[in-house]
Every structure is written in structure tokens, then in C-alpha cells.
Amino acid sequence: MNCEGDALETIRKVWDQKGSKTAILQMLRVHGPMSRIELTQLTDLSRATISVTINELIELGLVHETVLRQSTGGRPATNLELVPYSHIILGADLNHQTWTLGAFDLLGNTVEKGRVSFSPLTPEAAVQALVDEIPNFVKKIDKSIIPILGIGIPGLVDTHNGLLRSSAVMGWMHVDIGAMVEKALGWPTVVLNRSRARGLSECRYGAGKVYRHMIYIGIDSGIGAGIYVNRELIHGALGGAGEIGHTTVVADGPLCPCGNSGCLQMLSAAPAMELEARRLLRLGASSSLHQQPDFDLQMLQAEDICRAAEDGDELAGQVVNNAATYFGITMANLVNLLNPEAIILGGTIPKDSPAYVQTAVKVMKQRAMSQLSAATVVHIGEFKEIGGALGAANMALDRHMSFSYFSS
């Protein structure tokens, strides 16, 4: 297989000193199909440069023209867009002790996907399992593969340096995971927070693709967010922009693993809902939850609570309503602070509980400035597990889009 060699040869052709080809490819990746006039406006390249560069990209098989509509006379209107499946990028998303691995074209289409489990729960075991699987994974793909890798992992990630500063979920601290993977695999590797990665896939290809300014919030075992301006992820100084799960909602609330009290995720995430339901059941509250066959209070899951709430169970409804109310307050604060066009909700809770979403949106509209909340739409994310791998792969290509180091 010579997929990597073919990809590098095309990359060498695409890279040029002024970066005009790179600029056009990046615009089409991030913003989707557009006309030559729009490209001229967004890239600040001259019409002549746009014309010459587009022709070269068409010859390379990276870009093609599509007819928008039939013209009533003269030349038909056209858009320029990337050619589907011309080149492939890889991404991986880490959840507990399993990698979700994905291969995607430059338009976000999934070409191949797989899962890789590992043990023990150490950075070394995680990296080794991923690096060992990638050659086998690549053999399944008969397209030109760009040799870069994006990784999405839970925790506070310094994307600029490829460093996982901390992950309470994984129990890892100060792991230079980007360098570990690069050394073992030999590919440039970009690492980012899993929620930010999943949000980037929604921003560019999913429920948020028609918006330029949006916020993604994932709600499951924890709560994390990504903030996107002009479809670009905002990282913050240390990569922590979007850690809304650790914003204080109740001053004297439950203690969080981060050391603070009253963090949002201790009130609105899945474990918080489970703890509250167990507490109420132990106090003798009536509920259909403990009437299920082989019921075990310690095994009660958030999805059971969400399902019972949808079926009208009073206790489950109370738990969902309380959690969603705190979450709605946080959404209102985000609307007032950042004024997004859209908020996209991902993770298991929004997908399992329409009542949670309805309550949160209601509270958001009650507490945010009315003009701002009226202009903010809320959608459920379209991607499941594969979204983290897709977003991570896109971030890797964003970081290495110039390919200037391949030109020599």
C-alpha cells in the first residue's frame, strides 16, 4: 500500500509559497461550498489568483464545481466544493478504556470506523493499543491517507502542547500524550478535550453546521463544552475554555473532585441524578423504579431515571427537573455572556430525556435576557461516539493544513 506516499505527493503539489491553495482548501473545509466571489472576499486573494489556483486544485482532483441552479441566460451559477473521498484523515476518541477510531474524508463522511479496548487504565497501555491498531485499520482503506492523527480525550487538555494536564475520569495527571503517540506512530498528532472534539464535528457537519457562532455542551458522566466562533474552536490560554461543568451553581453545594463545591456537574450530570434518586428511594419515596424485576439500588442508572420520568414517574420527574433547572441556569448565563446563535446538546442525557431538555430550555429563556434567548436555538447533536474522532481529525488537519514542513 502506498496511500501515505500518494497523499504526501499531493500535499507537496498543494503547498505553495503564498499559501493560496491551502487557504482555499481550508475555507472550503470549514465553511462549505462557496462561489469564487465569496472565496475572493474571505481569503483576500485576487480574482486572478483564485482563478488560477482553483484550476490547479481541480486538476489535482481536490476541488470540483457544482451547478447551483439553471441560469435564465448566460453562464450557469456554480459553487466550488471539495471532492468527496479524495483524501482521508484519521481521528480517535477515548472513553473509559476504549478508543473509537474513525477515518473520514475532507467533507466529514465516515469511511471506516472501529473500536479498540485496552487494559490496564494507564497512558502507556492506551497509547500502545491505539498505535498497534492503526496499521491494521489503515489497511482497510483504499484511499489516500494524510498521515496526521487527532485524539479526543476527557480532561483538561493543552492542545497547543499536546499535553493532558489532568483527567479526573482517567485518573491521569500531566501526560504528554501527544508526544507519546507521535514517537510511537511517527505521525504529527493533535490532542484536544473530547467534548470540544465532539462539538467541532457538530459545528462543521452536524446539528450546528448552519451556524457560525455556537456552543456545544455534552452531558453524561460529566459536563463539558466547546465554544465556536466563525466555526473555529476557542481554546483559552491553557485549553480550558468550555469547562462549564466546573462553574459554581450553588455556593454551598456538594463537593466536586476538582476541590470546589457546588459545581454544575455535581448537580446536573448523570452521577448526580443517580445519587439523588437513590437518596430519595432510601428515604422511602414511592416510585416505579424500585418495582422493576431484580432491582438493585446501587445499579440504578441515569438512563433508567430518564426513561421513568418520560413514563410519568413522579420521583424520576423530580430528579430530572431539578438537574435540568440548574443546567438551564447555566445555559442562560452562557447566552448572556456569549450570545450564540445556537446551543447544541450532546451526550446521553439529552438523547435519553426530552423532559430534561425542555425544562432546561424553559429555564434558559426565563433567566437569560429575552432578546438574546429569543435569538438562540437549541438542538440535539446528530453524532454519537464517532463525533469525537471526527472532530479530533479535523482539529489535526486545522493545525497542519499548511503542510509547509512537507515541501522540502
C-alpha positions in Angstrom: 0.0 0.0 0.0 1.4 3.4 -0.9 -1.5 5.6 0.4 0.8 7.7 2.5 3.2 8.3 -0.3 0.4 9.3 -2.7 -1.0 11.7 0.0 2.4 13.3 0.6 2.9 13.8 -3.2 -0.4 15.6 -3.5 0.4 17.6 -0.4 3.7 18.8 -1.9 1.8 19.9 -5.0 -0.9 21.6 -3.0 1.6 23.6 -0.8 2.9 26.8 -2.4 4.8 29.7 -1.1 1.9 32.1 -0.9 -0.4 29.5 0.6 -3.2 30.2 -1.9 -4.2 26.6 -2.4 -4.0 25.9 1.3 -6.2 29.0 2.0 -8.8 27.9 -0.4 -8.9 24.3 0.8 -9.2 25.5 4.4 -12.1 27.8 3.5 -14.0 25.1 1.7 -13.4 22.7 4.6 -14.5 25.0 7.4 -17.3 27.0 5.6 -18.5 24.5 3.0 -19.2 25.1 -0.7 -19.0 28.7 -1.9 -18.6 30.8 -5.1 -15.3 32.2 -6.5 -16.5 35.7 -5.4 -17.0 34.5 -1.8 -13.6 32.9 -1.8 -12.1 36.2 -3.0 -13.8 38.0 -0.2 -12.8 35.5 2.6 -9.2 34.8 1.5 -8.2 38.3 0.4 -6.7 36.7 -2.7 -7.1 38.4 -6.1 -9.6 37.1 -8.6 -6.8 36.1 -10.9 -5.1 34.1 -8.1 -8.4 32.5 -7.2 -9.0 31.5 -10.8 -5.5 30.0 -11.4 -5.4 28.2 -8.0 -8.9 26.7 -8.4 -8.0 25.3 -11.8 -4.9 23.7 -10.3 -6.9 22.2 -7.5 -9.4 20.9 -9.9 -6.6 19.2 -11.9 -5.3 17.6 -8.7 -8.8 16.2 -8.0 -9.3 18.0 -4.8 -12.0 20.5 -5.8 -14.9 20.5 -8.3 -17.6 22.8 -9.4 -21.3 22.2 -8.9 -24.2 23.9 -10.7 -26.4 25.7 -8.2 -29.4 26.4 -10.5 -30.3 26.7 -14.1 -29.4 30.2 -15.5 -32.1 32.1 -17.4 -29.4 33.1 -19.8 -25.6 33.2 -19.9 -23.3 31.2 -17.7 -24.9 28.9 -15.0 -24.2 29.8 -11.4 -21.7 27.5 -9.8 -20.2 26.7 -6.4 -16.8 25.2 -5.6 -16.6 22.4 -3.1 -14.2 19.6 -2.1 -14.3 16.3 -3.9 -15.7 13.6 -1.6 -13.4 10.8 -0.6 -10.3 12.3 -2.3 -8.2 12.2 0.9 -8.7 10.6 4.3 -7.9 11.8 7.8 -7.9 9.8 11.0 -9.2 10.5 14.5 -9.7 8.7 17.8 -11.9 9.3 20.8 -11.1 7.9 24.2 -14.0 6.8 26.5 -13.1 4.8 29.7 -10.9 2.0 28.4 -12.0 2.0 24.7 -10.8 4.0 21.7 -13.3 4.8 18.9 -11.2 5.1 15.8 -12.6 6.7 12.6 -11.4 7.5 9.1 -13.1 10.5 7.3 -12.9 12.4 4.1 -12.5 16.2 4.0 -16.3 16.6 3.9 -16.8 14.7 7.2 -18.1 11.5 5.6 -17.2 8.4 7.6 -15.1 5.9 5.5 -14.2 3.4 8.2 -14.7 3.0 12.0 -13.6 0.6 14.7 -13.1 0.2 18.4 -10.0 -0.7 20.4 -10.1 -1.7 24.1 -7.1 -1.8 26.4 -6.1 -2.7 30.0 -4.8 -1.5 32.4 -6.1 2.0 32.6 -2.7 3.7 32.0 -1.5 6.2 29.4 1.1 3.6 28.2 -1.5 0.9 27.6 -3.8 3.4 25.9 -1.2 4.6 23.5 0.2 1.2 22.7 -3.3 -0.2 21.9 -4.1 2.7 19.6 -0.7 2.7 17.8 -0.8 -1.1 17.4 -4.3 -0.9 15.8 -3.8 1.9 13.3 -1.7 -0.1 10.7 -4.4 -2.7 10.6 -7.1 -0.1 10.4 -5.3 1.7 7.6 -5.1 -1.5 5.5 -8.9 -1.5 5.3 -8.9 1.9 3.5 -8.2 2.1 -0.3 -8.0 5.9 -0.3 -5.1 8.4 0.1 -4.5 8.9 3.8 -3.0 12.1 5.1 -0.5 10.9 7.9 -1.8 13.0 10.8 -3.9 12.0 13.8 -6.3 13.7 16.0 -7.1 12.5 19.5 -10.1 13.4 21.8 -9.7 12.6 25.5 -11.6 13.6 28.6 -10.0 16.2 30.9 -8.1 19.5 30.8 -6.1 19.4 27.6 -3.4 21.9 26.4 -3.9 21.4 22.7 -1.1 23.7 21.8 1.4 21.5 23.5 -0.4 18.1 23.2 -0.5 17.8 27.0 -3.2 16.3 29.1 -2.9 18.4 32.3 -5.5 16.4 34.3 -8.3 14.0 33.9 -10.3 13.0 36.9 -12.2 10.4 34.9 -9.0 8.7 33.8 -7.0 9.4 37.0 -4.2 10.8 34.8 -2.0 13.9 35.5 0.5 15.7 33.3 0.6 13.2 30.5 2.4 14.2 27.3 0.2 12.0 25.3 0.7 13.9 22.0 4.4 13.3 22.1 3.9 9.7 23.2 1.7 8.9 20.1 4.0 10.9 17.7 7.0 9.0 18.9 5.4 5.6 18.5 3.4 6.2 15.3 5.6 8.7 13.5 2.7 11.0 12.6 2.0 14.5 13.8 -0.6 14.2 16.5 -3.1 16.8 17.9 -4.8 16.2 21.2 -7.9 18.0 22.5 -10.7 17.7 25.0 -13.3 15.1 24.0 -16.3 17.5 24.4 -14.5 20.1 22.3 -13.8 17.5 19.6 -17.4 16.3 19.6 -18.6 19.9 19.4 -16.4 20.6 16.4 -18.0 17.8 14.4 -21.4 19.2 15.2 -20.3 22.7 14.3 -19.0 21.7 10.9 -21.0 18.7 9.8 -23.9 18.1 12.3 -26.7 20.0 14.1 -24.7 23.2 14.1 -23.4 23.3 10.6 -25.7 26.2 9.5 -24.5 28.5 12.4 -21.3 30.5 12.6 -21.3 31.1 16.4 -22.4 28.2 18.6 -21.8 26.4 21.9 -21.7 22.6 22.2 -22.4 21.0 25.6 -22.0 17.3 26.3 -23.9 15.9 29.3 -23.3 12.4 30.5 -20.9 11.3 33.4 -19.6 14.9 33.4 -20.4 18.1 31.6 -18.1 19.8 29.1 -18.5 22.4 26.4 -16.9 23.8 23.3 -17.2 27.4 22.2 -17.1 28.1 18.4 -16.7 31.4 16.7 -16.8 31.5 13.0 -16.8 27.7 13.2 -13.4 27.8 14.9 -12.9 26.3 18.4 -11.9 28.8 21.1 -9.2 27.1 23.3 -8.3 29.6 26.0 -4.9 30.2 27.5 -4.4 26.6 28.7 -7.1 24.8 26.6 -9.7 25.2 29.3 -12.3 27.3 27.6 -15.6 25.4 28.0 -15.1 23.8 31.4 -18.7 24.8 32.4 -19.1 21.6 34.4 -16.9 23.2 37.0 -18.7 26.5 37.2 -20.3 27.2 40.5 -24.1 26.9 40.6 -24.7 26.5 44.3 -22.3 28.2 46.7 -22.5 25.5 49.4 -23.4 22.6 47.1 -21.9 19.1 47.0 -18.1 18.7 46.9 -16.6 18.1 43.4 -13.5 16.1 42.7 -12.0 19.4 41.4 -12.0 20.6 45.0 -14.7 23.1 44.6 -18.3 22.9 46.0 -21.5 23.3 44.0 -20.1 22.6 40.5 -22.7 22.2 37.8 -21.7 18.6 37.0 -22.3 17.7 40.7 -25.9 18.8 40.2 -26.9 18.1 36.6 -24.8 15.3 35.2 -25.7 11.6 35.2 -24.0 10.6 38.5 -25.7 13.5 40.3 -29.1 12.3 39.1 -28.3 8.8 40.2 -27.2 9.8 43.7 -30.3 12.0 44.2 -32.7 9.2 43.0 -31.0 6.7 45.3 -31.3 9.1 48.3 -35.0 9.7 47.7 -35.6 5.9 47.3 -33.8 5.2 50.6 -36.0 7.7 52.3 -39.0 5.6 51.2 -40.3 7.7 48.3 -42.7 5.8 46.1 -41.5 5.1 42.5 -41.8 2.7 39.7 -38.0 2.5 39.7 -37.8 0.0 42.6 -40.7 -2.0 41.3 -38.7 -3.4 38.4 -37.6 -7.1 38.5 -34.3 -7.7 40.1 -34.0 -4.1 41.2 -30.7 -3.1 42.8 -30.4 0.4 44.1 -26.7 0.6 43.6 -27.1 -0.3 40.0 -29.6 2.4 39.2 -28.5 4.3 36.1 -29.4 7.7 34.8 -31.0 6.2 31.7 -33.4 4.3 34.0 -34.3 7.6 35.7 -34.8 9.4 32.3 -37.0 6.6 31.0 -39.1 6.5 34.1 -39.5 10.3 34.0 -40.7 10.1 30.4 -43.3 7.4 31.5 -44.6 9.8 34.2 -42.9 8.6 37.3 -43.1 11.4 39.9 -39.8 10.8 41.7 -37.9 10.4 38.5 -39.5 13.5 37.1 -38.5 15.5 40.2 -34.9 14.3 39.8 -34.8 15.2 36.1 -36.5 18.6 36.7 -34.0 19.6 39.5 -31.0 18.6 37.4 -32.3 20.3 34.3 -33.1 23.5 36.2 -29.5 24.0 37.3 -28.4 23.3 33.8 -30.9 25.8 32.4 -29.5 28.5 34.7 -26.0 27.8 33.3 -27.3 27.9 29.7 -28.9 31.3 30.5 -25.5 32.6 31.7 -23.8 31.4 28.6 -26.4 33.1 26.4 -25.9 36.4 28.3 -22.2 36.1 28.2 -21.5 34.8 24.6 -24.7 35.5 22.7 -24.5 32.3 20.5 -26.8 31.6 17.5 -27.2 28.0 18.7 -26.6 25.7 21.6 -26.1 22.0 20.6 -26.6 19.4 23.3 -24.8 16.1 23.1 -24.2 13.1 25.3 -26.5 10.5 26.8 -28.8 12.7 28.9 -30.2 15.0 26.2 -30.7 12.0 23.9 -32.5 9.9 26.7 -34.6 12.7 28.2 -36.7 15.2 26.2 -38.1 16.4 29.6 -34.6 17.4 30.7 -34.0 19.4 27.5 -37.5 21.0 27.7 -37.0 22.1 31.3 -33.5 23.4 30.7 -34.6 25.4 27.7 -37.6 26.8 29.6 -35.4 28.0 32.4 -32.8 29.4 30.0 -35.5 31.5 28.4 -36.8 32.7 31.7 -33.4 33.7 33.1 -31.5 35.0 30.1 -32.1 38.4 28.5 -35.2 37.9 26.5 -33.9 39.4 23.2 -30.8 37.2 23.4 -32.6 33.9 24.4 -35.2 34.5 21.7 -32.4 34.5 19.1 -30.8 31.4 20.4 -31.9 28.0 19.2 -31.3 24.7 21.0 -30.8 21.4 19.1 -29.8 17.9 20.0 -26.5 16.7 18.5 -26.5 14.4 15.5 -23.3 12.4 16.1 -22.8 9.7 18.7 -19.4 8.2 19.6 -17.9 8.8 16.2 -18.3 12.5 16.6 -15.3 12.8 18.9 -13.0 11.1 16.4 -14.3 13.2 13.5 -13.8 16.5 15.4 -10.3 15.4 16.6 -9.3 14.5 13.0 -10.5 17.9 11.8 -8.5 19.7 14.5 -5.4 17.8 13.4 -5.9 19.0 9.9 -6.6 22.5 11.0 -3.3 22.5 12.8 -1.3 21.1 10.0 -3.2 22.4 7.0 -0.3 24.4 5.6 1.8 21.2 5.2 4.8 23.5 4.8 7.2 21.0 6.5 6.4 18.5 3.7 7.6 20.9 1.0 11.3 20.2 1.2 
